[in-house]
Amino acid sequence: MNALIYLIPIALLLGLLGLGAFLWALKSGQFDDLDGAAERILFDDEDAPDREPPPRS
């Protein structure tokens, strides 16, 4: 029963820490474009230079 004296404040502190990290990530724009990076890999860059194939030896 004495362990609850220590565990409850630790649990509350960790919960507030997680909430603070989530709110910071929300404020800094981490969740603005969730699909952009996943779709960006499917399309070629138009500005990318043409590559020459490696020379055969």
N, C-alpha and C positions, 0 to 999 in steps of 0.2 A: 504494500500500500504506500510505503514511503517513496517507491520508485515513481509513482504518479506525480509527485511534487516536482520531479525533474523532467519527466517525459512530456507532460502537458505543455509547459513553456517552450520546450524544444520543438514540439510539433507545431505550435502556433508560430514560432519564429521561422521555421522552414516553410510553412504555408505562406506567410507574408513575404518571404524571400522569393518564392516561386511566383507569387502574384506580382511582385515588383519587377521581376525579370520579364514576365509576360507583358506587362504594361509598357516597359521600356522597349521591348521588341515591337509592340504595336505602334508606339509613338515614333520609332525610328524608321518605320516603313518596311519591316521585314515581311509583311504579309500583303503588300500592295499588288504584286503580280505573281500569282502562284502558277499560272499556266505558261507564262512567257518563256521561261528557260526550257520547259519541256517541248514546246513547239518550235523554238528557235533552232534546235538541232536538226529539224527536218528540212529546213530551207537552206539553199546555198546562198552565200554572200555574193551580192552582185559586184562589189568592189574588190573581190579577191582576185589577185593576179592569176593568170593561167599558168599551170605548172607543166613543165616539159617532162616527159617520161625519162627515167634514168637511162644513161647510155648502156648499150649491151656490149659485153666484152667477149 
